[in-house]
Amino acid sequence: RYCQPTGGSRQCGTRGFQPVEWTDQGIVLSARRLGEGSAIVTLLTEAQGRHAGLVRGAGGKRSRGMIMLGNTVHATWRARLADHLGTMRLEPAVSRTSAVLDDPVRLAALASAATLLAGGLPEREAHPVLFRATTILFDAIAAATDDWVEAYFGWELGLLSELGFGLDLSRCAGSGVADNLGYVSPKSARAVSLDAGQPYAEKLLPLPRFLVGQRGRPVANHPGTDWADAARLTGHFLERHVFPREDGGLPAARGRFVELLLRKNTTSGVLPG
């Protein structure tokens, strides 16, 4: 029997066989009750990627609070064979859900991101950059930082990139200029400048300037808001590449988050950007 460090975690096993144990930090993506006191918990871990396991005793008061989505836990996973479901032993690390329970929009944001990860990432494929980005995003949501909404849509762009469907927002697809960008082509996923895109504005997706590190409304007299445009932009490519309509489309949790966000934005009179 041996143990060796692997990408920030520890894997153990028997020489000549697949590893049957690892320890790592993980962000809770979902917890599905199984029987009276157990649950199948899915985590996003740094070294093991999206990974599920059976947690016994999950019905207890301490465990119920620990396995709420968005929290970070210390996890030890064991199984007889590497491709088995296995069991997880969890210890609390960072609690975030309790900080957002009274804020439906932030709670919906955690649920949306967790659902996108649970449904969009291949199982047991490491994405350490995405893990760290998700940790930063969830911390921002829990702390209600001023820019957490902008961080959320930036995170969705990062998710697309991690899955191999990144957008090119560095320069205009037609003219090559790197400034005054205002649109994105829904087909090529490349940015288009305001001047070049104006004749085709109805066929292009508005590009919120906060997604390219700038401020101000990109398109004069445009009826939307930066947040609505960002939701439409990332949602278009998530549905095109990751959650196609023929398979059900974008998760309901993502739609719920956008609905609550834009409703609050309208009723509060806050116009972002």
C-alpha positions in Angstrom: 0.0 0.0 0.0 1.3 3.4 -0.9 0.3 7.1 -0.8 1.6 9.8 -3.1 0.8 13.5 -3.6 -1.2 14.3 -6.8 -1.9 17.9 -7.8 -2.5 19.1 -4.2 -4.3 15.9 -3.1 -3.2 12.5 -1.7 -3.9 9.3 -3.6 -3.4 5.9 -2.1 -3.7 2.3 -3.4 -2.0 -1.0 -3.9 0.9 -1.2 -6.2 -0.1 -2.5 -9.6 -3.8 -1.5 -9.2 -5.8 1.7 -9.7 -5.7 4.2 -6.8 -8.6 3.6 -4.4 -8.3 6.6 -2.1 -7.7 10.3 -2.4 -8.0 13.4 -0.2 -8.7 16.8 -1.6 -10.7 20.0 -1.0 -14.1 20.2 -2.8 -16.9 22.6 -3.4 -20.3 21.0 -2.9 -22.3 21.0 -6.1 -25.2 18.8 -5.1 -26.4 16.4 -2.4 -29.0 13.8 -3.3 -30.7 12.0 -0.4 -30.3 8.2 -0.4 -32.2 6.2 2.1 -32.8 7.4 5.7 -29.4 8.9 6.6 -27.1 8.9 3.5 -26.7 11.1 0.5 -24.8 11.0 -2.8 -22.7 14.2 -2.7 -21.1 15.6 -5.8 -18.0 17.9 -5.4 -15.8 20.0 -7.6 -12.4 19.2 -6.4 -9.1 20.7 -7.4 -7.3 17.5 -8.5 -10.1 15.0 -9.1 -12.5 17.3 -10.9 -16.2 16.7 -10.6 -16.5 13.7 -8.3 -19.3 12.0 -6.5 -19.4 9.7 -3.5 -21.7 8.2 -0.8 -21.7 10.2 2.5 -23.2 8.2 5.4 -24.8 10.0 8.2 -25.6 12.9 5.9 -29.0 13.3 7.5 -27.6 14.6 10.8 -27.8 18.3 11.7 -24.1 18.9 11.4 -23.8 17.1 8.0 -26.9 18.8 6.5 -25.4 22.2 7.0 -22.0 21.1 5.8 -23.2 19.6 2.5 -25.2 22.6 1.4 -24.2 23.7 -2.1 -21.5 26.3 -2.4 -19.7 25.2 0.8 -16.1 23.9 0.7 -15.2 20.7 2.5 -12.2 18.5 3.1 -13.0 15.2 1.5 -11.5 11.7 1.7 -12.9 9.3 -0.9 -12.4 5.5 -0.8 -13.5 2.7 -3.0 -12.5 -0.9 -3.8 -12.0 0.0 -7.4 -11.4 3.4 -9.0 -14.5 3.3 -11.1 -16.8 2.6 -8.2 -19.0 5.3 -6.6 -17.1 4.9 -3.3 -17.7 6.6 0.0 -16.7 10.1 1.2 -15.8 11.3 4.6 -16.2 15.0 4.8 -15.0 17.7 7.2 -16.1 21.4 7.0 -13.7 23.9 5.5 -15.5 27.1 4.4 -19.3 27.7 5.0 -20.9 30.1 2.4 -24.5 29.1 2.1 -25.5 30.5 5.5 -24.3 34.0 4.3 -26.8 34.0 1.4 -29.9 32.3 2.8 -31.6 35.7 3.2 -30.7 36.9 -0.3 -32.6 35.0 -3.0 -30.5 36.5 -5.8 -27.1 35.4 -4.3 -28.5 32.0 -3.3 -29.8 31.6 -6.9 -26.3 32.5 -8.2 -24.7 29.8 -6.2 -27.3 27.3 -7.4 -26.8 28.4 -11.0 -23.1 28.0 -11.0 -23.2 24.7 -9.1 -25.8 23.3 -11.6 -23.7 24.4 -14.6 -20.7 22.7 -13.2 -22.6 19.5 -12.2 -24.2 19.2 -15.7 -21.4 20.6 -17.9 -18.2 19.2 -16.6 -17.0 15.7 -17.5 -16.8 13.4 -14.5 -13.4 13.0 -12.8 -11.5 15.3 -15.1 -9.3 17.8 -13.3 -9.9 21.5 -13.9 -7.7 23.2 -11.2 -7.9 26.7 -12.8 -11.7 26.4 -12.8 -11.7 25.2 -9.2 -9.8 28.2 -8.1 -11.9 30.6 -10.2 -15.1 29.0 -8.7 -13.7 29.4 -5.2 -13.0 33.1 -5.8 -16.5 33.6 -7.3 -18.3 31.8 -4.4 -16.3 33.9 -1.9 -17.4 37.1 -3.7 -21.0 36.0 -3.8 -20.9 35.1 -0.1 -19.3 38.4 0.8 -21.7 40.4 -1.5 -18.8 42.3 -3.0 -19.7 45.2 -5.3 -18.8 43.4 -8.4 -20.0 39.9 -7.7 -22.6 39.9 -10.5 -19.9 41.0 -13.1 -17.6 38.3 -11.6 -20.4 35.7 -12.1 -20.7 36.4 -15.9 -16.9 36.5 -16.2 -16.9 33.1 -14.6 -19.3 31.8 -17.1 -17.0 32.9 -19.9 -14.2 31.1 -18.1 -16.3 27.9 -17.9 -16.8 28.0 -21.6 -13.1 28.4 -22.1 -12.3 25.5 -19.8 -14.7 23.3 -21.8 -13.0 24.3 -25.1 -15.5 26.9 -26.3 -13.8 30.1 -25.3 -14.9 33.4 -26.9 -12.3 35.6 -28.6 -12.8 39.1 -27.2 -9.3 40.4 -27.8 -10.0 42.3 -31.1 -12.5 42.9 -33.8 -13.0 39.9 -36.1 -13.3 42.2 -39.2 -11.0 45.2 -38.7 -8.5 43.7 -36.1 -8.8 46.7 -33.8 -8.6 46.0 -30.1 -10.7 48.9 -28.8 -14.2 50.2 -29.2 -15.6 46.6 -29.2 -19.4 46.4 -28.9 -20.6 43.1 -30.3 -20.0 39.4 -30.5 -20.8 37.2 -33.5 -23.2 34.4 -32.4 -21.6 32.1 -35.0 -17.8 32.7 -34.7 -17.8 33.8 -31.0 -15.4 36.6 -32.0 -15.7 40.3 -31.0 -16.8 43.0 -33.4 -16.2 46.7 -33.1 -19.0 49.2 -32.8 -18.3 50.7 -36.2 -17.9 47.4 -38.1 -20.9 45.8 -36.4 -23.4 48.7 -36.6 -24.9 47.7 -40.0 -25.5 44.1 -38.6 -26.4 45.0 -35.1 -29.7 43.0 -35.1 -27.8 39.8 -35.9 -25.0 40.3 -33.4 -24.9 39.9 -29.6 -24.2 43.1 -27.6 -20.9 42.9 -25.7 -21.0 44.3 -22.2 -17.9 46.4 -21.7 -17.2 45.0 -18.2 -16.4 41.7 -19.8 -13.4 43.4 -21.5 -12.4 45.5 -18.6 -14.1 48.7 -19.6 -17.1 50.7 -18.5 -20.1 52.4 -20.1 -22.9 51.2 -22.3 -21.5 49.8 -25.5 -24.5 50.4 -27.8 -26.2 53.8 -27.8 -30.0 53.6 -27.1 -29.9 49.9 -26.6 -32.9 48.8 -24.5 -31.1 46.2 -22.4 -28.7 46.5 -19.5 -25.2 45.2 -19.1 -26.4 42.3 -16.9 -29.1 41.4 -19.3 -26.7 41.5 -22.3 -24.1 39.4 -20.4 -26.7 36.8 -19.5 -27.8 36.6 -23.1 -24.2 36.4 -24.4 -22.9 33.6 -22.2 -26.3 31.9 -22.2 -26.2 31.7 -26.0 -22.9 29.9 -26.1 -23.6 27.7 -23.1 -26.8 26.5 -24.8 -25.1 26.1 -28.2 -22.1 24.1 -27.0 -22.8 22.6 -23.5 -26.6 22.5 -22.9 -28.2 22.1 -26.3 -32.0 22.6 -26.6 -32.6 19.1 -27.9 -31.2 17.9 -24.5 -33.3 20.3 -22.4 -31.3 23.5 -22.8 -29.9 25.6 -20.0 -30.6 24.3 -16.5 -33.6 25.8 -14.8 -31.4 27.1 -11.9 -29.6 29.3 -14.3 -32.8 30.7 -15.7 -34.1 31.3 -12.2 -31.0 33.2 -11.3 -31.1 35.5 -14.3 -34.9 36.1 -13.8 -34.3 37.1 -10.1 -31.3 39.2 -11.0 -33.0 41.2 -13.7 -36.2 41.6 -11.8 -34.3 43.0 -8.8 -32.3 45.2 -11.1 -35.5 46.7 -12.6 -37.4 47.1 -9.4 -34.5 48.7 -7.6 -33.8 51.2 -10.4 -30.1 50.2 -10.5 -28.7 50.2 -14.0 -25.3 48.5 -14.0 -22.5 49.8 -16.1 
